């Protein structure tokens, strides 16, 4: 036990991250948003778009959101989605200190439900917010696991140091369902006219919210990518993997989030684009 304890104390994990959002080539306003923060029982601290930090008792949150709605409602919706995250998560530390263990999954489920209810309520009381909705894909890094919650068609990818590159989240669309069943190809999914119709989102006209919530273990060297559908409209999952692992020479001087955004914007740029990349390291 002593050897294990000394080995554990000698291995200190750290996170490094990059986040970027871009209006794209044709839109006038950016309805995407991303979030990077760290928190404990006492406070929430917002992080910059680039950074690195040791995981010494704090947890980390990274999220992307794509808003929907008329006029400025979509822009407002994605901001609500990421801002409301700060209202609930620090309270879990206080509950744990009192011996009340709610668990990450239950906390994330409650968080998504609260954001959903607030958006629906605002849509009822304010005409300019009617139909307002948003996707939300969130990663919660604790010292031993990454817990995630997701609704909509933004995505979370997992790139293990040793293992298979995979998409952790399901696209909450009919087209996404057909793709998972193998009935259509990824190319067909990207070109179908109904590809952006969501059957799950925060707010909007969704009656019953059913977010995807799960956890994965991670090791030093593992990477994660969060992105909105403006990215995946332009480039494939395989291309995202290549841009993180082995970028072409013309993009090699950019960080991983910048590479993804630039490549997707050059290929399409029809929608707003947002990407957040996270790498697990050792100190």
MIKESE-23091 format. One record per residue: residue in one letter; x, y, z of N, C-alpha, C, CB in turn. Coordinates in steps of 0.001 Angstrom, whole numbers, padded with zeros to 6 digits, always signed. Glycine has a CB too. Example, Ala and Ser with C-alpha at 12.3 -4.5 7.8 and 13.67 -1.06 7.14 Angstrom:
A+013190-005690+007800+012300-004500+007800+013200-003300+007800+011308-004473+009046
S+012850-002250+007080+013670-001060+007140+012900+000030+007870+014084-000598+005725
This chain:
X+000826-001190+000000+000000+000000+000000+000870+001253+000000-000940-000001+001207
X+001954+001222+000737+002862+002362+000763+003452+002646-000592+003963+002131+001753
X+003836+001563-001323+004406+001759-002653+003386+002382-003595+004906+000428-003223
X+002126+001905-003514+001092+002447-004383+000836+003917-004087-000195+001653-004232
X+000850+004245-002787+000594+005631-002406+001699+006547-002919+000469+005755-000883
X+002956+006083-002794+004058+006922-003260+004044+007051-004766+005394+006358-002801
X+003644+005970-005455+003575+006025-006919+002473+006985-007352+003327+004615-007512
X+001318+006945-006622+000215+007822-006967+000587+009282-006766-001008+007477-006142
X+001291+009551-005643+001661+010935-005373+002697+011446-006362+002189+011069-003959
X+003506+010504-006915+004539+010924-007860+003950+011266-009230+005592+009830-008006
X+002778+010666-009552+002134+010916-010834+001077+011992-010667+001512+009623-011402
X+001372+013169-011121+000425+014277-011050-000046+014606-012459+001066+015525-010370
X-001347+014635-012616-001920+014886-013930-002136+016376-014152-003237+014131-014091
X-002031+016765-015396-002390+018128-015743-003193+018122-017038-001130+019014-015878
X-003951+019172-017234-004740+019351-018452-004192+020536-019229-006245+019558-018121
X-004158+020397-020538-003894+021551-021403-005043+021640-022398-002498+021426-022142
X-005415+022845-022754-006601+023020-023582-006447+024220-024523-007841+023195-022699
X-007243+024153-025600-007370+025257-026552-008838+025337-026954-006435+025056-027813
X-009362+026534-027066-010733+026730-027508-010822+027864-028514-011639+027010-026319
X-011599+027662-029567-011793+028691-030579-013233+028639-031109-010777+028516-031737
X-013764+029808-031431-015055+029894-032109-014955+030917-033232-016192+030273-031112
X-015709+030695-034303-015616+031546-035489-017007+031663-036102-014587+030973-036526
X-017321+032852-036601-018645+033089-037165-018853+032345-038475-018859+034567-037380
X-017776+031920-039121-017898+031255-040412-017824+032256-041551-019201+030472-040486
X-018097+031785-042753-017911+032640-043934-019178+033357-044397-017383+031816-045064
X-020349+032942-043861-021591+033485-044405-022536+034063-043363-022298+032428-045159
X-022414+033632-042107-023311+034121-041061-022890+035516-040589-023332+033142-039874
X-023872+036299-040105-023581+037638-039609-023318+037640-038106-024728+038577-039935
X-023891+036686-037375-023665+036630-035929-023293+035207-035529-024926+037107-035148
X-022642+035094-034405-022149+033798-033934-023071+033271-032839-020690+033914-033411
X-023791+032195-033137-024704+031583-032183-024042+030454-031398-025927+031060-032901
X-022753+030243-031621-021991+029252-030855-021394+029888-029611-020880+028630-031719
X-021068+029054-028641-020341+029505-027453-019561+028324-026908-021310+030090-026367
X-018442+028621-026216-017741+027555-025517-017347+028030-024130-016500+027099-026309
X-017047+027070-023273-016771+027358-021871-015581+026542-021405-018003+027065-020996
X-014728+027182-020611-013634+026482-019933-013561+027055-018522-012251+026644-020706
X-013696+026199-017521-013646+026686-016149-013139+025595-015222-015026+027175-015696
X-012693+026016-014058-012323+025097-012983-013073+025530-011738-010769+025080-012738
X-013381+024597-010867-014179+024948-009700-013894+023990-008547-015672+024935-010047
X-014172+024488-007332-014161+023670-006132-015349+024108-005290-012805+023807-005341
X-015367+023761-004001-016523+024070-003162-016694+025558-002937-016400+023374-001835
X-015647+026330-003135-015692+027740-002785-015997+028655-003972-014390+028140-002171
X-015478+028327-005131-015587+029288-006225-015459+028624-007585-014533+030360-006081
X-015915+029379-008579-015746+029015-009981-014762+029990-010590-017109+029025-010754
X-013801+029468-011346-012837+030340-012004-012866+030062-013505-011405+030131-011424
X-013174+031098-014259-013178+030961-015710-011742+030881-016222-013931+032142-016372
X-011535+030045-017200-010213+029853-017787-010133+030558-019134-009898+028354-017945
X-008937+030865-019553-008743+031472-020858-008951+030466-021969-007360+032077-020958
X-008892+030949-023200-009119+030054-024336-007957+029091-024552-009352+030865-025597
X-006785+029384-023997-005631+028490-024041-005052+028402-022635-004553+028990-025068
X-004590+027216-022260-003978+027136-020941-003567+025732-020558-004914+027671-019917
X-002982+025636-019372-002552+024371-018809-002631+024484-017294-001110+023997-019278
X-003063+023430-016623-003201+023481-015168-003066+022084-014593-004555+024105-014762
X-002523+022009-013380-002400+020738-012669-003708+020429-011957-001222+020778-011658
X-004082+019166-011948-005319+018753-011284-005036+018474-009809-005927+017496-011973
X-004951+019531-009032-004679+019417-007600-005926+019770-006803-003502+020329-007190
X-006907+018881-006804-008099+019097-006000-009238+019789-006718-007745+019879-004818
X-008972+020463-007814-010029+021131-008563-010539+020222-009677-009525+022465-009145
X-011786+020454-010064-012350+019805-011233-012392+020812-012374-013767+019238-010932
X-012498+020297-013601-012481+021154-014790-013696+020855-015661-011173+020953-015598
X-014241+021902-016240-015388+021784-017140-015036+022429-018478-016661+022447-016522
X-015357+021708-019556-015263+022259-020909-016573+021945-021613-014028+021670-021700
X-017097+022914-022349-018383+022701-023009-018471+023526-024278-019541+023051-022069
X-019284+023041-025224-019626+023803-026427-021140+023792-026577-018927+023210-027705
X-021665+024875-027148-023109+024993-027344-023382+025726-028642-023776+025725-026154
X-024439+025304-029318-024872+025908-030572-026315+026353-030378-024731+024906-031786
X-026557+027671-030419-027895+028200-030171-028768+028193-031404-027803+029591-029638
X-030085+028180-031159-031070+028189-032240-032169+029173-031883-031657+026767-032487
X-032719+029825-032893-033821+030752-032665-033710+031950-033568-033860+031196-031219
X-034814+032689-033682-034832+033854-034554-034076+035032-033972-036244+034257-034837
X-033766+035987-034823-033054+037214-034434-031833+036866-033624-033970+038159-033634
X-031726+037412-032396-030572+037153-031540-030834+036021-030547-030189+038417-030790
X-031974+035326-030654-032345+034318-029668-031347+033171-029624-033728+033782-029965
X-030829+032754-030780-029864+031666-030806-028583+032022-030096-029565+031273-032217
X-028143+033257-030311-026940+033743-029640-027149+033770-028127-026562+035148-030154
X-028330+034194-027707-028688+034267-026292-028791+032862-025708-030019+035032-026100
X-029357+031927-026479-029572+030565-025989-028259+029866-025655-030339+029752-027022
X-027281+029959-026531-026009+029286-026263-025301+029916-025064-025101+029342-027502
X-025472+031214-024888-024861+031883-023729-025522+031421-022436-024973+033420-023862
X-026850+031291-022441-027542+030766-021266-027043+029369-020941-029063+030752-021489
X-026909+028535-021967-026510+027145-021765-025169+027044-021060-026449+026417-023096
X-024192+027838-021466-022877+027725-020835-022812+028483-019511-021799+028244-021778
X-023541+029598-019394-023485+030374-018152-024167+029669-016987-024120+031727-018362
X-025267+028960-017245-026000+028312-016157-025210+027158-015539-027341+027803-016664
X-024207+026669-016236-023383+025591-015690-022750+026008-014369-022296+025187-016691
X-022394+027274-014258-021717+027745-013045-022647+027785-011836-021132+029125-013280
X-023954+027743-012043-024896+027862-010925-024975+026613-010065-026261+028185-011447
X-024765+025455-010661-025027+024212-009952-023780+023443-009547-025875+023344-010790
X-022774+023378-010412-021675+022446-010173-020918+022668-008864-020718+022529-011298
X-020570+023886-008460-019838+024020-007193-020610+023505-005994-019480+025456-006962
X-021938+023496-006073-022742+023033-004947-022529+021547-004667-024215+023302-005214
X-022091+020788-005679-021874+019362-005452-020742+019137-004464-021572+018649-006769
X-019760+020017-004453-018672+019893-003493-019182+020107-002075-017555+020890-003814
X-020054+021093-001877-020613+021360-000561-021470+020194-000093-021435+022647-000580
X-022258+019625-000999-023085+018478-000649-022225+017290-000249-023995+018099-001816
X-021112+017084-000974-020217+015975-000648-019599+016168+000731-019115+015842-001708
X-019277+017414+001081-018691+017700+002389-019664+017386+003516-018259+019157+002469
X-020976+017502+003223-021990+017183+004224-022373+015709+004202-023223+018036+004004
X-021677+014932+003388-021968+013506+003315-023109+013164+002384-022276+012990+004667
X-023499+014095+001523-024585+013848+000570-023968+013665-000803-025632+015017+000565
X-023836+012445-001234-023183+012162-002508-024227+012006-003600-022312+010894-002409
X-024410+013045-004386-025407+012996-005446-024883+012277-006682-025847+014399-005812
X-023576+012243-006859-023023+011590-008030-022996+012512-009226-023808+010355-008356
X-021967+012347-010055-021807+013217-011223-022945+013063-012211-020494+012927-011916
X-023397+011828-012433-024452+011609-013424-025736+012308-013029-024710+010121-013607
X-026116+012181-011761-027342+012835-011299-027200+014353-011353-027685+012385-009868
X-026028+014844-010997-025787+016288-011045-025897+016815-012465-024410+016622-010470
X-025300+016110-013415-025362+016543-014806-026790+016475-015340-024436+015687-015671
X-027518+015434-014968-028915+015340-015383-029739+016497-014851-029513+014029-014918
X-029513+016853-013580-030232+017981-012985-029838+019294-013658-029956+018058-011473
X-028558+019444-013954-028079+020657-014610-028768+020851-015952-026559+020602-014799
X-028798+019816-016776-029409+019926-018097-030910+020199-017979-029162+018644-018911
X-031559+019573-016999-032998+019800-016807-033278+021246-016414-033554+018849-015735
X-032434+021817-015572-032642+023192-015141-032456+024171-016297-031690+023537-014005
X-031428+023956-017108-031223+024829-018268-032406+024716-019229-029902+024471-018996
X-032860+023492-019448-033992+023245-020348-035236+023976-019855-034273+021732-020465
X-035544+023847-018554-036738+024485-018006-036656+026003-018112-036938+024073-016550
X-035477+026554-017872-035328+028008-017951-035542+028498-019375-033943+028435-017449
X-035014+027787-020353-035195+028210-021747-036663+028108-022167-034317+027357-022685
X-037329+027033-021753-038744+026873-022086-039561+028000-021456-039267+025494-021611
X-039275+028310-020193-039996+029382-019492-039793+030728-020167-039544+029464-018036
X-038555+031016-020553-038281+032289-021225-038995+032359-022566-036773+032480-021423
X-039082+031223-023260-039793+031188-024532-041277+031452-024376-039585+029861-025200
X-041840+031083-023222-043259+031317-022959-043523+032780-022641-043741+030436-021808
X-042660+033405-021871-042912+034749-021352-042361+035871-022230-042327+034870-019985
X-041398+035564-023086-040792+036605-023912-040893+036214-025380-039316+036841-023512
X-041593+037038-026143-041831+036705-027548-040531+036557-028324-042698+037769-028199
X-039529+037401-027996-038267+037348-028734-037488+036063-028441-037410+038563-028392
X-037885+035347-027390-037210+034087-027039-038010+032856-027455-036951+034038-025543
X-039140+033067-028109-039986+031941-028501-039239+031034-029479-041304+032445-029132
X-039219+029746-029185-038506+028783-030027-037021+028709-029753-038715+029119-031455
X-036546+029482-028783-035117+029487-028452-034676+028116-027950-034810+030564-027394
X-033533+027660-028425-033001+026373-027976-031501+026313-028197-033690+025214-028708
X-030905+025239-027722-029448+025108-027860-029035+023655-027710-028714+025980-026817
X-027958+023297-028376-027266+022047-028091-026304+022311-026930-026503+021503-029364
X-025902+021260-026250-024886+021399-025211-024133+020087-025073-025523+021812-023857
X-022818+020156-025205-021945+018997-025010-020899+019399-023977-021272+018528-026369
X-020846+018672-022882-020066+019080-021715-019187+017947-021223-020986+019550-020594
X-017934+018264-020919-016984+017325-020308-016618+017815-018917-015705+017166-021186
X-016717+016948-017921-016389+017249-016537-015229+016340-016133-017634+017053-015592
X-014065+016942-015963-012869+016176-015622-012656+016171-014113-011632+016754-016337
X-012710+014988-013523-012326+014769-012135-010960+014071-012173-013417+013909-011345
X-010305+013901-011007-008961+013307-011041-008876+011906-011626-008418+013272-009677
X-009979+011176-011739-009883+009806-012248-010758+009511-013459-010235+008860-011166
X-011738+010383-013759-012649+010110-014867-013036+011398-015581-013903+009389-014365
X-013534+011206-016800-014182+012293-017512-015659+011919-017619-013530+012539-018935
X-016504+012713-016993-017947+012529-017069-018482+013485-018129-018633+012776-015679
X-019397+013003-018954-019914+013890-019988-021434+013820-020071-019301+013542-021338
X-022008+014921-020514-023441+015005-020777-023618+015737-022093-024207+015729-019611
X-024662+015348-022816-024776+015842-024197-026222+015805-024642-023901+015008-025159
X-026611+016853-025362-027893+016862-026048-027725+017678-027330-029031+017451-025133
X-028245+017156-028438-028144+017865-029715-027192+017196-030684-027703+019281-029484
X-026619+017994-031596-025745+017421-032617-024339+018021-032603-026360+017615-033981
X-023969+018722-031526-022545+018960-031315-021934+017624-030904-022287+020084-030224
X-020614+017556-030806-019993+016239-030573-018843+016300-029573-019487+015663-031885
X-018602+015144-028936-017414+014927-028112-016696+013709-028675-017783+014728-026587
X-015423+013889-029012-014586+012797-029503-013540+012443-028444-013901+013184-030846
X-013173+011173-028418-012139+010673-027504-011009+010083-028337-012718+009606-026509
X-009804+010586-028111-008621+010127-028834-007635+009546-027821-007967+011295-029656
X-007760+008264-027475-006819+007686-026516-005419+007594-027101-007289+006304-026076
X-004432+007691-026231-003042+007582-026670-002804+006239-027353-002080+007756-025478
X-003359+005192-026756-003280+003853-027335-004695+003293-027422-002351+002915-026486
X-005221+003255-028606-006580+002748-028764-007270+003402-029937-007386+002971-027499
X-008554+003123-030051-009332+003534-031211-009943+004914-031005-010425+002514-031501
X-009802+005758-031995-010457+007057-032019-011961+006848-032089-009960+007914-033212
X-012717+007541-031229-014156+007291-031212-014950+008553-030919-014488+006228-030188
X-016167+008577-031439-017132+009617-031102-017926+009134-029902-018073+009949-032312
X-017853+009853-028784-018538+009430-027568-020028+009739-027607-017913+010094-026365
X-020399+010819-028259-021783+011278-028229-022566+010799-029444-021828+012790-028150
X-023878+010727-029267-024784+010424-030375-025373+011725-030900-025914+009445-029930
X-025465+011848-032215-026174+012987-032798-027663+012768-032574-025846+013153-034328
X-028318+013690-031891-029742+013547-031590-030590+014046-032760-030101+014316-030303
X-030435+013348-033884-031186+013621-035101-031621+012295-035704-030341+014448-036116
X-032626+012349-036568-033032+011138-037284-031910+010649-038189-034303+011398-038109
X-031225+011592-038811-030093+011239-039679-028997+010556-038861-029529+012501-040389
X-028725+011069-037662-027740+010440-036791-028131+009029-036418-027547+011258-035545
X-029421+008810-036198-029928+007461-035883-029686+006515-037059-031444+007510-035539
X-029959+006982-038267-029737+006153-039450-028254+005832-039631-030279+006854-040699
X-027393+006809-039341-025949+006607-039469-025455+005557-038474-025200+007935-039253
X-025927+005631-037221-025508+004654-036207-025977+003246-036554-026047+005054-034832
X-027091+003143-037260-027599+001825-037674-026917+001306-038930-029095+001893-037907
X-026036+002130-039517-025341+001713-040724-026177+001792-041976-024854+000340-040561
X-027293+002513-041934-028184+002594-043089-027761+003670-044079-029595+002858-042631
X-026949+004617-043623-026406+005641-044510-024933+005848-044157-027212+006984-044391
X-024185+006420-045084-022771+006709-044840-022615+008081-044191-021967+006644-046156
X-021408+008375-043699-021161+009692-043121-021314+010776-044177-019761+009752-042496
X-020899+010481-045420-021065+011452-046499-022548+011729-046741-020395+010946-047792
X-023381+010662-046772-024818+010851-046973-025432+011644-045832-025519+009502-047107
X-024964+011376-044596-025483+012089-043429-025192+013581-043528-024879+011521-042142
X-024035+013933-044105-023648+015339-044206-024371+016076-045328-022160+015443-044415
X-024943+015335-046288-025539+015978-047457-027068+015920-047469-025007+015337-048708
X-027675+015181-046565-029140+015103-046551-029734+016449-046124-029621+013972-045597
X-030821+016873-046737-031413+018177-046398-031995+018241-044988-032494+018513-047388
X-032329+017094-044397-032933+017083-043054-031907+016807-041955-034040+016037-042988
X-030606+016957-042270-029569+016548-041331-029529+017391-040057-028237+016609-042004
X-030046+018622-040100-029945+019520-038954-031206+019553-038096-029633+020904-039428
X-032168+018698-038396-033405+018666-037607-033163+017837-036347-034596+018076-038442
X-033262+018485-035191-032945+017829-033921-034192+017209-033303-032312+018829-032942
X-034023+016029-032686-035095+015475-031875-034803+015605-030379-035317+014018-032236
X-033656+016192-030045-033320+016526-028664-032537+017829-028655-032506+015383-027986
X-032928+018761-027782-032212+020022-027606-032674+020636-026302-032451+020997-028807
X-031914+021576-025796-032344+022338-024635-033298+023421-025104-031131+022948-023874
X-034457+023552-024436-035433+024552-024835-036188+024120-026072-034757+025882-025080
X-036535+025084-026907-037268+024782-028130-038622+024159-027829-036456+023853-029015
X-039020+023207-028650-040311+022537-028476-040154+021107-027976-041079+022536-029784
X-039029+020826-027342-038781+019479-026832-039571+019262-025547-037269+019252-026586
X-040453+018275-025548-041287+018020-024377-040562+017219-023302-042539+017291-024791
X-039818+016224-023713-039134+015353-022752-037651+015325-023066-039723+013919-022778
X-036857+015903-022189-035418+015951-022396-034792+014631-021963-034791+017130-021623
X-033917+014096-022808-033260+012819-022509-031779+012917-022872-033941+011644-023283
X-030981+013613-022044-029566+013783-022383-028792+012478-022288-028933+014816-021473
X-027755+012387-023089-026825+011252-023011-025802+011578-021930-026120+010969-024405
X-025691+010707-020921-024786+010926-019798-023966+009657-019577-025574+011316-018506
X-022652+009796-019517-021788+008628-019321-020427+009102-018812-021632+007810-020649
X-019531+008152-018576-018188+008453-018078-017169+007585-018793-018103+008239-016549
X-015943+008079-018897-014838+007291-019425-013612+007504-018537-014529+007677-020906
X-012816+006465-018399-011518+006598-017753-010546+007228-018736-010993+005224-017254
X-009522+007869-018232-008511+008431-019123-007122+008175-018565-008739+009940-019325
X-006131+008305-019452-004731+008102-019103-003906+009259-019668-004215+006732-019641
X-002704+009476-019150-001836+010497-019731-001625+010249-021227-000484+010526-019000
X-001702+011319-022001-001568+011217-023448-002885+011196-024183-000806+010004-023792
X-003993+010953-023468-005300+010945-024107-005727+012365-024465-006342+010288-023193
X-006529+012470-025539-007040+013758-025991-008552+013698-026149-006378+014170-027314
X-009202+014846-026011-010636+014970-026221-010889+016187-027102-011400+015087-024865
X-011897+016074-027961-012293+017181-028829-013797+017400-028676-011913+016897-030325
X-014193+018635-028426-015595+019034-028416-015783+019995-029587-016012+019698-027036
X-016864+019828-030347-017081+020731-031477-018557+020831-031821-016290+020261-032698
X-018931+021947-032429-020301+022129-032884-020448+021589-034304-020706+023619-032821
X-021703+021556-034785-021947+020924-036080-021409+021740-037247-023421+020696-036266
X-021052+022998-037008-020411+023752-038072-019075+023158-038471-020226+025181-037652
X-018391+022522-037506-017122+021836-037794-017380+020562-038589-016366+021504-036483
X-018296+019733-038094-018526+018436-038736-019294+018572-040053-019289+017515-037790
X-019884+019738-040286-020467+020006-041604-019374+020135-042653-021324+021285-041572
X-018184+020594-042202-017100+020831-043149-016122+019685-043289-016362+022035-042752
X-015828+019005-042193-014810+017953-042238-015299+016704-041513-013490+018449-041615
X-014729+015566-041894-015135+014277-041335-014483+014038-039980-014776+013140-042297
X-014994+013034-039275-014401+012630-038000-012950+012215-038183-015201+011483-037375
X-012665+011510-039257-011297+011066-039534-010363+012256-039764-011276+010139-040757
X-010888+013287-040397-010088+014485-040632-009789+015194-039308-010816+015441-041604
X-010748+015252-038416-010528+015852-037095-009414+015100-036375-011835+015834-036248
X-009466+013787-036429-008419+012959-035814-007052+013308-036393-008718+011456-036025
X-006976+013401-037704-005699+013703-038359-005197+015097-037988-005842+013588-039881
X-006091+016059-037889-005687+017426-037559-005114+017528-036151-006870+018369-037701
X-005585+016677-035242-005061+016673-033878-003742+015917-033808-006078+016052-032913
X-003673+014772-034477-002509+013891-034352-001372+014215-035309-002930+012483-034566
X-001701+014455-036562-000655+014643-037579-001102+015677-038599-000319+013305-038286
X-001077+016958-038209-001573+018006-039097-000684+018198-040316-001690+019309-038345
X-001257+018681-041406-000444+018982-042592+000496+020145-042297-001346+019314-043810
X+001536+020270-043100+002576+021270-042848+002025+022689-042809+003651+021175-043908
X+001033+022977-043634+000523+024355-043691-000275+024745-042452-000342+024531-044918
X-000635+023762-041607-001392+024053-040389-000607+023731-039114-002692+023274-040395
X+000612+023253-039264+001360+022726-038122+001707+023787-037079+002623+022077-038607
X+001767+025049-037482+002112+026101-036525+000911+026558-035697+002704+027289-037258
X-000281+026127-036056-001485+026476-035310-001714+025464-034192-002713+026535-036247
X-002405+025869-033129-002765+024887-032112-003911+024023-032622-003153+025581-030784
X-004234+022954-031888-005173+021942-032389-006565+022513-032647-005273+020794-031401
X-007065+023407-031794-008389+023994-032027-008368+024912-033248-008859+024777-030783
X-007308+025685-033400-007189+026561-034565-007134+025760-035861-005945+027440-034443
X-006414+024629-035834-006325+023789-037035-007701+023277-037449-005374+022605-036793
X-008468+022818-036463-009796+022278-036758-010701+023361-037332-010428+021673-035492
X-010696+024537-036702-011563+025624-037160-011175+026090-038561-011501+026801-036182
X-009896+026290-038804-009460+026781-040116-009792+025787-041217-007958+027063-040108
X-009522+024511-040964-009765+023499-041987-011258+023385-042293-009209+022141-041538
X-012078+023359-041248-013521+023241-041455-014091+024490-042132-014229+022998-040117
X-013569+025654-041783-014039+026897-042400-013661+026944-043878-013455+028119-041665
X-012457+026491-044202-012025+026461-045597-012869+025485-046417-010544+026080-045687
X-013255+024373-045805-014018+023351-046520-015496+023710-046667-013890+022026-045807
X-016031+024421-045665-017452+024758-045711-017679+026180-045211-018272+023762-044874
X-017667+026366-043883-017880+027694-043324-019288+028200-043454-016975+028649-043963
X-020247+027296-043758-021631+027737-043919-022283+028074-042592-022438+026673-044624
X-021740+027514-041510-022311+027716-040183-021222+028265-039260-022908+026386-039617
X-021626+028683-038061-020643+029032-037041-019846+027785-036683-021331+029635-035778
X-018602+027984-036253-017725+026849-035946-017093+027052-034568-016621+026687-037038
X-017099+025991-033761-016461+026044-032446-015791+024713-032156-017490+026389-031342
X-014586+024781-031602-013857+023566-031223-013083+023817-029932-012891+023117-032360
X-013083+022833-029053-012290+022840-027834-011507+021525-027789-013197+023019-026555
X-010212+021596-027584-009397+020383-027471-008771+020340-026085-008296+020335-028578
X-008716+019133-025515-008164+018941-024164-007195+017767-024219-009305+018687-023098
X-006041+017928-023606-005035+016862-023543-004680+016573-022095-003766+017248-024340
X-004621+015278-021778-004198+014839-020446-002691+014654-020456-004918+013517-020025
X-002009+015238-019503-000553+015091-019420-000118+014752-018004+000145+016372-019889
X+001180+014604-017830+001769+014341-016521+002738+015460-016191+002483+012961-016487
X+002875+015743-014891+003856+016737-014470+004993+016056-013706+003188+017828-013595
